[in-house]
Amino acid sequence: MSEDNSPPRTFKGLLRWATTPPQAWGVYLLAIILVWLLSFYAGTLKPKKTPDASPPPVAAPRN
């Protein structure tokens, strides 16, 4: 039999394995979930406060 069910050992073999129909759906869904998790994590981060170069503007007194 020419079909080899052993795990792929090279990057090219892994790429070929990952793009065959049953595995391609799983790889696609895994990539979507990973992108969602990364964007969710990035959205929860607090922005760094930048030091103010000048003091805040002071309102002129009204007459």
Predicted model as a PDB file, atoms N, CA, C, CB and O in Angstrom, pLDDT in the B-factor column:
MODEL        1                                                                  
ATOM      1  N   MET A   1       0.829  -1.171   0.000  1.00 48.00           N  
ATOM      2  CA  MET A   1       0.000   0.000   0.000  1.00 48.00           C  
ATOM      3  C   MET A   1       0.882   1.247   0.000  1.00 48.00           C  
ATOM      4  CB  MET A   1      -0.948  -0.009   1.204  1.00 48.00           C  
ATOM      5  O   MET A   1       1.879   1.299   0.720  1.00 48.00           O  
ATOM      6  N   SER A   2       0.523   2.253  -0.804  1.00 53.00           N  
ATOM      7  CA  SER A   2       1.347   3.447  -0.913  1.00 53.00           C  
ATOM      8  C   SER A   2       0.927   4.523   0.085  1.00 53.00           C  
ATOM      9  CB  SER A   2       1.279   3.996  -2.324  1.00 53.00           C  
ATOM     10  O   SER A   2       1.657   5.494   0.284  1.00 53.00           O  
ATOM     11  N   GLU A   3      -0.242   4.364   0.717  1.00 62.00           N  
ATOM     12  CA  GLU A   3      -0.700   5.383   1.661  1.00 62.00           C  
ATOM     13  C   GLU A   3       0.068   5.245   2.975  1.00 62.00           C  
ATOM     14  CB  GLU A   3      -2.232   5.264   1.905  1.00 62.00           C  
ATOM     15  O   GLU A   3       0.171   4.156   3.542  1.00 62.00           O  
ATOM     16  N   ASP A   4       0.607   6.379   3.449  1.00 62.00           N  
ATOM     17  CA  ASP A   4       1.412   6.390   4.656  1.00 62.00           C  
ATOM     18  C   ASP A   4       0.654   7.162   5.727  1.00 62.00           C  
ATOM     19  CB  ASP A   4       2.816   7.015   4.396  1.00 62.00           C  
ATOM     20  O   ASP A   4       0.404   8.357   5.571  1.00 62.00           O  
ATOM     21  N   ASN A   5       0.288   6.493   6.808  1.00 67.00           N  
ATOM     22  CA  ASN A   5      -0.480   7.131   7.873  1.00 67.00           C  
ATOM     23  C   ASN A   5       0.387   7.628   9.016  1.00 67.00           C  
ATOM     24  CB  ASN A   5      -1.501   6.176   8.405  1.00 67.00           C  
ATOM     25  O   ASN A   5      -0.141   8.073  10.036  1.00 67.00           O  
ATOM     26  N   SER A   6       1.703   7.564   8.872  1.00 69.00           N  
ATOM     27  CA  SER A   6       2.583   8.047   9.920  1.00 69.00           C  
ATOM     28  C   SER A   6       2.564   9.574   9.938  1.00 69.00           C  
ATOM     29  CB  SER A   6       4.021   7.517   9.717  1.00 69.00           C  
ATOM     30  O   SER A   6       2.258  10.200   8.924  1.00 69.00           O  
ATOM     31  N   PRO A   7       2.887  10.174  11.076  1.00 67.00           N  
ATOM     32  CA  PRO A   7       2.868  11.644  11.142  1.00 67.00           C  
ATOM     33  C   PRO A   7       3.915  12.246  10.213  1.00 67.00           C  
ATOM     34  CB  PRO A   7       3.111  12.124  12.585  1.00 67.00           C  
ATOM     35  O   PRO A   7       4.979  11.661  10.013  1.00 67.00           O  
ATOM     36  N   PRO A   8       3.613  13.425   9.638  1.00 70.00           N  
ATOM     37  CA  PRO A   8       4.574  14.064   8.727  1.00 70.00           C  
ATOM     38  C   PRO A   8       5.832  14.488   9.471  1.00 70.00           C  
ATOM     39  CB  PRO A   8       3.938  15.282   8.037  1.00 70.00           C  
ATOM     40  O   PRO A   8       5.770  14.929  10.619  1.00 70.00           O  
ATOM     41  N   ARG A   9       6.973  14.350   8.806  1.00 82.00           N  
ATOM     42  CA  ARG A   9       8.251  14.641   9.454  1.00 82.00           C  
ATOM     43  C   ARG A   9       8.902  15.927   8.938  1.00 82.00           C  
ATOM     44  CB  ARG A   9       9.197  13.481   9.255  1.00 82.00           C  
ATOM     45  O   ARG A   9       9.827  16.439   9.569  1.00 82.00           O  
ATOM     46  N   THR A  10       8.444  16.446   7.823  1.00 90.00           N  
ATOM     47  CA  THR A  10       9.015  17.685   7.288  1.00 90.00           C  
ATOM     48  C   THR A  10       7.928  18.759   7.243  1.00 90.00           C  
ATOM     49  CB  THR A  10       9.624  17.454   5.867  1.00 90.00           C  
ATOM     50  O   THR A  10       6.737  18.462   7.342  1.00 90.00           O  
ATOM     51  N   PHE A  11       8.356  20.001   7.094  1.00 89.00           N  
ATOM     52  CA  PHE A  11       7.392  21.102   7.008  1.00 89.00           C  
ATOM     53  C   PHE A  11       6.524  20.955   5.765  1.00 89.00           C  
ATOM     54  CB  PHE A  11       8.119  22.461   6.991  1.00 89.00           C  
ATOM     55  O   PHE A  11       5.323  21.222   5.805  1.00 89.00           O  
ATOM     56  N   LYS A  12       7.134  20.531   4.664  1.00 90.00           N  
ATOM     57  CA  LYS A  12       6.376  20.337   3.422  1.00 90.00           C  
ATOM     58  C   LYS A  12       5.342  19.227   3.605  1.00 90.00           C  
ATOM     59  CB  LYS A  12       7.329  19.999   2.244  1.00 90.00           C  
ATOM     60  O   LYS A  12       4.210  19.342   3.136  1.00 90.00           O  
ATOM     61  N   GLY A  13       5.734  18.159   4.283  1.00 89.00           N  
ATOM     62  CA  GLY A  13       4.799  17.073   4.552  1.00 89.00           C  
ATOM     63  C   GLY A  13       3.687  17.513   5.483  1.00 89.00           C  
ATOM     64  O   GLY A  13       2.532  17.124   5.306  1.00 89.00           O  
ATOM     65  N   LEU A  14       4.032  18.329   6.482  1.00 88.00           N  
ATOM     66  CA  LEU A  14       3.024  18.853   7.405  1.00 88.00           C  
ATOM     67  C   LEU A  14       2.044  19.762   6.674  1.00 88.00           C  
ATOM     68  CB  LEU A  14       3.693  19.616   8.559  1.00 88.00           C  
ATOM     69  O   LEU A  14       0.837  19.711   6.911  1.00 88.00           O  
ATOM     70  N   LEU A  15       2.573  20.589   5.788  1.00 89.00           N  
ATOM     71  CA  LEU A  15       1.717  21.476   4.999  1.00 89.00           C  
ATOM     72  C   LEU A  15       0.781  20.677   4.105  1.00 89.00           C  
ATOM     73  CB  LEU A  15       2.567  22.426   4.152  1.00 89.00           C  
ATOM     74  O   LEU A  15      -0.400  21.003   3.985  1.00 89.00           O  
ATOM     75  N   ARG A  16       1.302  19.639   3.485  1.00 89.00           N  
ATOM     76  CA  ARG A  16       0.478  18.789   2.624  1.00 89.00           C  
ATOM     77  C   ARG A  16      -0.597  18.088   3.453  1.00 89.00           C  
ATOM     78  CB  ARG A  16       1.354  17.747   1.882  1.00 89.00           C  
ATOM     79  O   ARG A  16      -1.744  17.972   3.020  1.00 89.00           O  
ATOM     80  N   TRP A  17      -0.219  17.618   4.654  1.00 87.00           N  
ATOM     81  CA  TRP A  17      -1.181  16.945   5.524  1.00 87.00           C  
ATOM     82  C   TRP A  17      -2.262  17.910   5.986  1.00 87.00           C  
ATOM     83  CB  TRP A  17      -0.473  16.329   6.732  1.00 87.00           C  
ATOM     84  O   TRP A  17      -3.438  17.551   6.030  1.00 87.00           O  
ATOM     85  N   ALA A  18      -1.863  19.151   6.337  1.00 86.00           N  
ATOM     86  CA  ALA A  18      -2.808  20.129   6.891  1.00 86.00           C  
ATOM     87  C   ALA A  18      -3.763  20.683   5.845  1.00 86.00           C  
ATOM     88  CB  ALA A  18      -2.054  21.270   7.531  1.00 86.00           C  
ATOM     89  O   ALA A  18      -4.802  21.241   6.199  1.00 86.00           O  
ATOM     90  N   THR A  19      -3.435  20.541   4.561  1.00 89.00           N  
ATOM     91  CA  THR A  19      -4.308  21.095   3.529  1.00 89.00           C  
ATOM     92  C   THR A  19      -5.193  20.043   2.879  1.00 89.00           C  
ATOM     93  CB  THR A  19      -3.482  21.777   2.472  1.00 89.00           C  
ATOM     94  O   THR A  19      -5.925  20.355   1.940  1.00 89.00           O  
ATOM     95  N   THR A  20      -5.144  18.800   3.360  1.00 89.00           N  
ATOM     96  CA  THR A  20      -6.081  17.796   2.844  1.00 89.00           C  
ATOM     97  C   THR A  20      -7.424  18.010   3.529  1.00 89.00           C  
ATOM     98  CB  THR A  20      -5.550  16.334   3.082  1.00 89.00           C  
ATOM     99  O   THR A  20      -7.464  18.453   4.677  1.00 89.00           O  
ATOM    100  N   PRO A  21      -8.527  17.701   2.845  1.00 89.00           N  
ATOM    101  CA  PRO A  21      -9.848  18.111   3.322  1.00 89.00           C  
ATOM    102  C   PRO A  21     -10.216  17.855   4.789  1.00 89.00           C  
ATOM    103  CB  PRO A  21     -10.822  17.455   2.516  1.00 89.00           C  
ATOM    104  O   PRO A  21     -10.635  18.814   5.438  1.00 89.00           O  
ATOM    105  N   PRO A  22     -10.102  16.688   5.358  1.00 89.00           N  
ATOM    106  CA  PRO A  22     -10.590  16.588   6.750  1.00 89.00           C  
ATOM    107  C   PRO A  22      -9.773  17.446   7.731  1.00 89.00           C  
ATOM    108  CB  PRO A  22     -10.556  15.125   7.207  1.00 89.00           C  
ATOM    109  O   PRO A  22     -10.340  18.083   8.618  1.00 89.00           O  
ATOM    110  N   GLN A  23      -8.467  17.459   7.571  1.00 91.00           N  
ATOM    111  CA  GLN A  23      -7.630  18.224   8.487  1.00 91.00           C  
ATOM    112  C   GLN A  23      -7.722  19.717   8.213  1.00 91.00           C  
ATOM    113  CB  GLN A  23      -6.187  17.766   8.387  1.00 91.00           C  
ATOM    114  O   GLN A  23      -7.554  20.521   9.130  1.00 91.00           O  
ATOM    115  N   ALA A  24      -7.982  20.097   6.981  1.00 92.00           N  
ATOM    116  CA  ALA A  24      -8.016  21.514   6.625  1.00 92.00           C  
ATOM    117  C   ALA A  24      -9.102  22.246   7.413  1.00 92.00           C  
ATOM    118  CB  ALA A  24      -8.252  21.683   5.114  1.00 92.00           C  
ATOM    119  O   ALA A  24      -8.900  23.391   7.818  1.00 92.00           O  
ATOM    120  N   TRP A  25     -10.246  21.605   7.636  1.00 93.00           N  
ATOM    121  CA  TRP A  25     -11.310  22.238   8.425  1.00 93.00           C  
ATOM    122  C   TRP A  25     -10.849  22.477   9.854  1.00 93.00           C  
ATOM    123  CB  TRP A  25     -12.580  21.370   8.418  1.00 93.00           C  
ATOM    124  O   TRP A  25     -11.105  23.539  10.422  1.00 93.00           O  
ATOM    125  N   GLY A  26     -10.180  21.505  10.431  1.00 93.00           N  
ATOM    126  CA  GLY A  26      -9.689  21.660  11.793  1.00 93.00           C  
ATOM    127  C   GLY A  26      -8.621  22.735  11.898  1.00 93.00           C  
ATOM    128  O   GLY A  26      -8.621  23.525  12.842  1.00 93.00           O  
ATOM    129  N   VAL A  27      -7.715  22.769  10.937  1.00 93.00           N  
ATOM    130  CA  VAL A  27      -6.650  23.782  10.931  1.00 93.00           C  
ATOM    131  C   VAL A  27      -7.261  25.169  10.772  1.00 93.00           C  
ATOM    132  CB  VAL A  27      -5.626  23.506   9.791  1.00 93.00           C  
ATOM    133  O   VAL A  27      -6.835  26.118  11.432  1.00 93.00           O  
ATOM    134  N   TYR A  28      -8.256  25.289   9.901  1.00 95.00           N  
ATOM    135  CA  TYR A  28      -8.930  26.566   9.676  1.00 95.00           C  
ATOM    136  C   TYR A  28      -9.629  27.037  10.950  1.00 95.00           C  
ATOM    137  CB  TYR A  28      -9.945  26.445   8.523  1.00 95.00           C  
ATOM    138  O   TYR A  28      -9.487  28.194  11.346  1.00 95.00           O  
ATOM    139  N   LEU A  29     -10.378  26.150  11.587  1.00 96.00           N  
ATOM    140  CA  LEU A  29     -11.084  26.527  12.812  1.00 96.00           C  
ATOM    141  C   LEU A  29     -10.104  26.870  13.932  1.00 96.00           C  
ATOM    142  CB  LEU A  29     -12.016  25.395  13.260  1.00 96.00           C  
ATOM    143  O   LEU A  29     -10.340  27.805  14.697  1.00 96.00           O  
ATOM    144  N   LEU A  30      -9.020  26.130  14.030  1.00 96.00           N  
ATOM    145  CA  LEU A  30      -8.002  26.418  15.029  1.00 96.00           C  
ATOM    146  C   LEU A  30      -7.381  27.798  14.800  1.00 96.00           C  
ATOM    147  CB  LEU A  30      -6.919  25.339  15.005  1.00 96.00           C  
ATOM    148  O   LEU A  30      -7.137  28.536  15.755  1.00 96.00           O  
ATOM    149  N   ALA A  31      -7.129  28.143  13.546  1.00 96.00           N  
ATOM    150  CA  ALA A  31      -6.562  29.455  13.227  1.00 96.00           C  
ATOM    151  C   ALA A  31      -7.548  30.572  13.576  1.00 96.00           C  
ATOM    152  CB  ALA A  31      -6.182  29.528  11.735  1.00 96.00           C  
ATOM    153  O   ALA A  31      -7.143  31.607  14.105  1.00 96.00           O  
ATOM    154  N   ILE A  32      -8.831  30.374  13.288  1.00 98.00           N  
ATOM    155  CA  ILE A  32      -9.850  31.386  13.611  1.00 98.00           C  
ATOM    156  C   ILE A  32      -9.930  31.594  15.127  1.00 98.00           C  
ATOM    157  CB  ILE A  32     -11.240  30.964  13.050  1.00 98.00           C  
ATOM    158  O   ILE A  32      -9.986  32.727  15.604  1.00 98.00           O  
ATOM    159  N   ILE A  33      -9.934  30.487  15.876  1.00 98.00           N  
ATOM    160  CA  ILE A  33     -10.003  30.591  17.335  1.00 98.00           C  
ATOM    161  C   ILE A  33      -8.759  31.272  17.885  1.00 98.00           C  
ATOM    162  CB  ILE A  33     -10.171  29.202  17.970  1.00 98.00           C  
ATOM    163  O   ILE A  33      -8.852  32.084  18.805  1.00 98.00           O  
ATOM    164  N   LEU A  34      -7.596  30.948  17.331  1.00 98.00           N  
ATOM    165  CA  LEU A  34      -6.353  31.557  17.799  1.00 98.00           C  
ATOM    166  C   LEU A  34      -6.346  33.066  17.539  1.00 98.00           C  
ATOM    167  CB  LEU A  34      -5.148  30.895  17.116  1.00 98.00           C  
ATOM    168  O   LEU A  34      -5.931  33.838  18.403  1.00 98.00           O  
ATOM    169  N   VAL A  35      -6.796  33.486  16.370  1.00 97.00           N  
ATOM    170  CA  VAL A  35      -6.864  34.921  16.051  1.00 97.00           C  
ATOM    171  C   VAL A  35      -7.849  35.614  16.992  1.00 97.00           C  
ATOM    172  CB  VAL A  35      -7.285  35.140  14.564  1.00 97.00           C  
ATOM    173  O   VAL A  35      -7.575  36.717  17.467  1.00 97.00           O  
ATOM    174  N   TRP A  36      -8.994  34.981  17.266  1.00 97.00           N  
ATOM    175  CA  TRP A  36      -9.981  35.574  18.170  1.00 97.00           C  
ATOM    176  C   TRP A  36      -9.410  35.716  19.572  1.00 97.00           C  
ATOM    177  CB  TRP A  36     -11.261  34.727  18.205  1.00 97.00           C  
ATOM    178  O   TRP A  36      -9.581  36.755  20.210  1.00 97.00           O  
ATOM    179  N   LEU A  37      -8.732  34.675  20.058  1.00 97.00           N  
ATOM    180  CA  LEU A  37      -8.154  34.740  21.395  1.00 97.00           C  
ATOM    181  C   LEU A  37      -7.084  35.825  21.500  1.00 97.00           C  
ATOM    182  CB  LEU A  37      -7.562  33.392  21.773  1.00 97.00           C  
ATOM    183  O   LEU A  37      -7.024  36.547  22.495  1.00 97.00           O  
ATOM    184  N   LEU A  38      -6.242  35.938  20.474  1.00 96.00           N  
ATOM    185  CA  LEU A  38      -5.199  36.965  20.502  1.00 96.00           C  
ATOM    186  C   LEU A  38      -5.803  38.374  20.472  1.00 96.00           C  
ATOM    187  CB  LEU A  38      -4.240  36.778  19.317  1.00 96.00           C  
ATOM    188  O   LEU A  38      -5.337  39.267  21.181  1.00 96.00           O  
ATOM    189  N   SER A  39      -6.834  38.569  19.654  1.00 95.00           N  
ATOM    190  CA  SER A  39      -7.449  39.892  19.585  1.00 95.00           C  
ATOM    191  C   SER A  39      -8.206  40.208  20.874  1.00 95.00           C  
ATOM    192  CB  SER A  39      -8.395  39.980  18.377  1.00 95.00           C  
ATOM    193  O   SER A  39      -8.238  41.360  21.308  1.00 95.00           O  
ATOM    194  N   PHE A  40      -8.815  39.192  21.485  1.00 95.00           N  
ATOM    195  CA  PHE A  40      -9.497  39.398  22.758  1.00 95.00           C  
ATOM    196  C   PHE A  40      -8.495  39.773  23.843  1.00 95.00           C  
ATOM    197  CB  PHE A  40     -10.276  38.138  23.164  1.00 95.00           C  
ATOM    198  O   PHE A  40      -8.742  40.677  24.642  1.00 95.00           O  
ATOM    199  N   TYR A  41      -7.362  39.072  23.866  1.00 95.00           N  
ATOM    200  CA  TYR A  41      -6.312  39.377  24.847  1.00 95.00           C  
ATOM    201  C   TYR A  41      -5.770  40.791  24.633  1.00 95.00           C  
ATOM    202  CB  TYR A  41      -5.164  38.346  24.751  1.00 95.00           C  
ATOM    203  O   TYR A  41      -5.568  41.534  25.594  1.00 95.00           O  
ATOM    204  N   ALA A  42      -5.537  41.156  23.380  1.00 93.00           N  
ATOM    205  CA  ALA A  42      -5.020  42.496  23.091  1.00 93.00           C  
ATOM    206  C   ALA A  42      -6.035  43.564  23.500  1.00 93.00           C  
ATOM    207  CB  ALA A  42      -4.677  42.633  21.591  1.00 93.00           C  
ATOM    208  O   ALA A  42      -5.647  44.656  23.916  1.00 93.00           O  
ATOM    209  N   GLY A  43      -7.313  43.265  23.389  1.00 92.00           N  
ATOM    210  CA  GLY A  43      -8.346  44.221  23.780  1.00 92.00           C  
ATOM    211  C   GLY A  43      -8.463  44.392  25.275  1.00 92.00           C  
ATOM    212  O   GLY A  43      -8.968  45.415  25.739  1.00 92.00           O  
ATOM    213  N   THR A  44      -8.005  43.405  26.049  1.00 92.00           N  
ATOM    214  CA  THR A  44      -8.101  43.515  27.499  1.00 92.00           C  
ATOM    215  C   THR A  44      -6.899  44.226  28.103  1.00 92.00           C  
ATOM    216  CB  THR A  44      -8.243  42.144  28.113  1.00 92.00           C  
ATOM    217  O   THR A  44      -6.919  44.566  29.286  1.00 92.00           O  
ATOM    218  N   LEU A  45      -5.863  44.455  27.325  1.00 89.00           N  
ATOM    219  CA  LEU A  45      -4.680  45.121  27.851  1.00 89.00           C  
ATOM    220  C   LEU A  45      -4.969  46.603  28.072  1.00 89.00           C  
ATOM    221  CB  LEU A  45      -3.483  44.938  26.896  1.00 89.00           C  
ATOM    222  O   LEU A  45      -5.685  47.229  27.289  1.00 89.00           O  
ATOM    223  N   LYS A  46      -4.415  47.149  29.127  1.00 84.00           N  
ATOM    224  CA  LYS A  46      -4.600  48.578  29.397  1.00 84.00           C  
ATOM    225  C   LYS A  46      -3.519  49.350  28.653  1.00 84.00           C  
ATOM    226  CB  LYS A  46      -4.549  48.883  30.935  1.00 84.00           C  
ATOM    227  O   LYS A  46      -2.357  48.945  28.659  1.00 84.00           O  
ATOM    228  N   PRO A  47      -3.887  50.457  28.014  1.00 82.00           N  
ATOM    229  CA  PRO A  47      -2.866  51.247  27.318  1.00 82.00           C  
ATOM    230  C   PRO A  47      -1.897  51.879  28.308  1.00 82.00           C  
ATOM    231  CB  PRO A  47      -3.523  52.336  26.458  1.00 82.00           C  
ATOM    232  O   PRO A  47      -2.272  52.229  29.427  1.00 82.00           O  
ATOM    233  N   LYS A  48      -0.671  52.017  27.890  1.00 79.00           N  
ATOM    234  CA  LYS A  48       0.335  52.649  28.738  1.00 79.00           C  
ATOM    235  C   LYS A  48       0.076  54.148  28.777  1.00 79.00           C  
ATOM    236  CB  LYS A  48       1.774  52.348  28.225  1.00 79.00           C  
ATOM    237  O   LYS A  48      -0.270  54.760  27.767  1.00 79.00           O  
ATOM    238  N   LYS A  49       0.249  54.727  29.961  1.00 77.00           N  
ATOM    239  CA  LYS A  49       0.060  56.176  30.091  1.00 77.00           C  
ATOM    240  C   LYS A  49       1.303  56.879  29.585  1.00 77.00           C  
ATOM    241  CB  LYS A  49      -0.238  56.580  31.567  1.00 77.00           C  
ATOM    242  O   LYS A  49       2.422  56.535  29.966  1.00 77.00           O  
ATOM    243  N   THR A  50       1.102  57.862  28.727  1.00 71.00           N  
ATOM    244  CA  THR A  50       2.229  58.635  28.223  1.00 71.00           C  
ATOM    245  C   THR A  50       2.452  59.815  29.153  1.00 71.00           C  
ATOM    246  CB  THR A  50       1.984  59.112  26.760  1.00 71.00           C  
ATOM    247  O   THR A  50       1.489  60.451  29.580  1.00 71.00           O  
ATOM    248  N   PRO A  51       3.692  60.118  29.471  1.00 66.00           N  
ATOM    249  CA  PRO A  51       3.948  61.277  30.347  1.00 66.00           C  
ATOM    250  C   PRO A  51       3.584  62.570  29.631  1.00 66.00           C  
ATOM    251  CB  PRO A  51       5.434  61.315  30.793  1.00 66.00           C  
ATOM    252  O   PRO A  51       3.910  62.759  28.459  1.00 66.00           O  
ATOM    253  N   ASP A  52       2.913  63.446  30.342  1.00 63.00           N  
ATOM    254  CA  ASP A  52       2.519  64.728  29.743  1.00 63.00           C  
ATOM    255  C   ASP A  52       3.744  65.622  29.594  1.00 63.00           C  
ATOM    256  CB  ASP A  52       1.431  65.436  30.603  1.00 63.00           C  
ATOM    257  O   ASP A  52       4.487  65.828  30.554  1.00 63.00           O  
ATOM    258  N   ALA A  53       3.955  66.151  28.391  1.00 63.00           N  
ATOM    259  CA  ALA A  53       5.094  67.020  28.129  1.00 63.00           C  
ATOM    260  C   ALA A  53       4.838  68.416  28.694  1.00 63.00           C  
ATOM    261  CB  ALA A  53       5.382  67.095  26.619  1.00 63.00           C  
ATOM    262  O   ALA A  53       5.769  69.099  29.120  1.00 63.00           O  
ATOM    263  N   SER A  54       3.587  68.831  28.693  1.00 66.00           N  
ATOM    264  CA  SER A  54       3.264  70.166  29.202  1.00 66.00           C  
ATOM    265  C   SER A  54       2.104  70.048  30.185  1.00 66.00           C  
ATOM    266  CB  SER A  54       2.908  71.146  28.035  1.00 66.00           C  
ATOM    267  O   SER A  54       1.342  69.083  30.124  1.00 66.00           O  
ATOM    268  N   PRO A  55       1.959  71.009  31.084  1.00 61.00           N  
ATOM    269  CA  PRO A  55       0.845  70.942  32.033  1.00 61.00           C  
ATOM    270  C   PRO A  55      -0.492  71.133  31.287  1.00 61.00           C  
ATOM    271  CB  PRO A  55       1.013  72.025  33.150  1.00 61.00           C  
ATOM    272  O   PRO A  55      -0.526  71.716  30.204  1.00 61.00           O  
ATOM    273  N   PRO A  56      -1.558  70.649  31.862  1.00 63.00           N  
ATOM    274  CA  PRO A  56      -2.846  70.790  31.173  1.00 63.00           C  
ATOM    275  C   PRO A  56      -3.230  72.261  31.041  1.00 63.00           C  
ATOM    276  CB  PRO A  56      -3.951  70.020  31.926  1.00 63.00           C  
ATOM    277  O   PRO A  56      -2.844  73.076  31.879  1.00 63.00           O  
ATOM    278  N   PRO A  57      -3.974  72.605  30.017  1.00 69.00           N  
ATOM    279  CA  PRO A  57      -4.352  74.014  29.825  1.00 69.00           C  
ATOM    280  C   PRO A  57      -5.256  74.497  30.957  1.00 69.00           C  
ATOM    281  CB  PRO A  57      -5.061  74.202  28.468  1.00 69.00           C  
ATOM    282  O   PRO A  57      -6.110  73.762  31.451  1.00 69.00           O  
ATOM    283  N   VAL A  58      -5.047  75.738  31.348  1.00 76.00           N  
ATOM    284  CA  VAL A  58      -5.835  76.329  32.440  1.00 76.00           C  
ATOM    285  C   VAL A  58      -6.850  77.273  31.811  1.00 76.00           C  
ATOM    286  CB  VAL A  58      -4.918  77.090  33.483  1.00 76.00           C  
ATOM    287  O   VAL A  58      -6.508  78.087  30.954  1.00 76.00           O  
ATOM    288  N   ALA A  59      -8.086  77.156  32.239  1.00 76.00           N  
ATOM    289  CA  ALA A  59      -9.149  78.012  31.695  1.00 76.00           C  
ATOM    290  C   ALA A  59      -8.935  79.449  32.190  1.00 76.00           C  
ATOM    291  CB  ALA A  59     -10.571  77.482  32.116  1.00 76.00           C  
ATOM    292  O   ALA A  59      -8.579  79.674  33.347  1.00 76.00           O  
ATOM    293  N   ALA A  60      -9.158  80.413  31.292  1.00 74.00           N  
ATOM    294  CA  ALA A  60      -9.029  81.823  31.659  1.00 74.00           C  
ATOM    295  C   ALA A  60     -10.189  82.213  32.564  1.00 74.00           C  
ATOM    296  CB  ALA A  60      -8.987  82.729  30.395  1.00 74.00           C  
ATOM    297  O   ALA A  60     -11.319  81.772  32.355  1.00 74.00           O  
ATOM    298  N   PRO A  61      -9.912  83.038  33.566  1.00 75.00           N  
ATOM    299  CA  PRO A  61     -11.001  83.461  34.473  1.00 75.00           C  
ATOM    300  C   PRO A  61     -12.020  84.315  33.721  1.00 75.00           C  
ATOM    301  CB  PRO A  61     -10.433  84.255  35.686  1.00 75.00           C  
ATOM    302  O   PRO A  61     -11.666  85.125  32.865  1.00 75.00           O  
ATOM    303  N   ARG A  62     -13.268  84.117  34.058  1.00 74.00           N  
ATOM    304  CA  ARG A  62     -14.349  84.885  33.414  1.00 74.00           C  
ATOM    305  C   ARG A  62     -14.625  86.149  34.229  1.00 74.00           C  
ATOM    306  CB  ARG A  62     -15.652  84.020  33.280  1.00 74.00           C  
ATOM    307  O   ARG A  62     -14.554  86.130  35.458  1.00 74.00           O  
ATOM    308  N   ASN A  63     -14.935  87.233  33.546  1.00 69.00           N  
ATOM    309  CA  ASN A  63     -15.239  88.494  34.234  1.00 69.00           C  
ATOM    310  C   ASN A  63     -16.685  88.582  34.607  1.00 69.00           C  
ATOM    311  CB  ASN A  63     -14.868  89.676  33.377  1.00 69.00           C  
ATOM    312  O   ASN A  63     -17.111  89.577  35.193  1.00 69.00           O  
TER     313      ASN A  63                                                      
ENDMDL                                                                          
END                                                                             
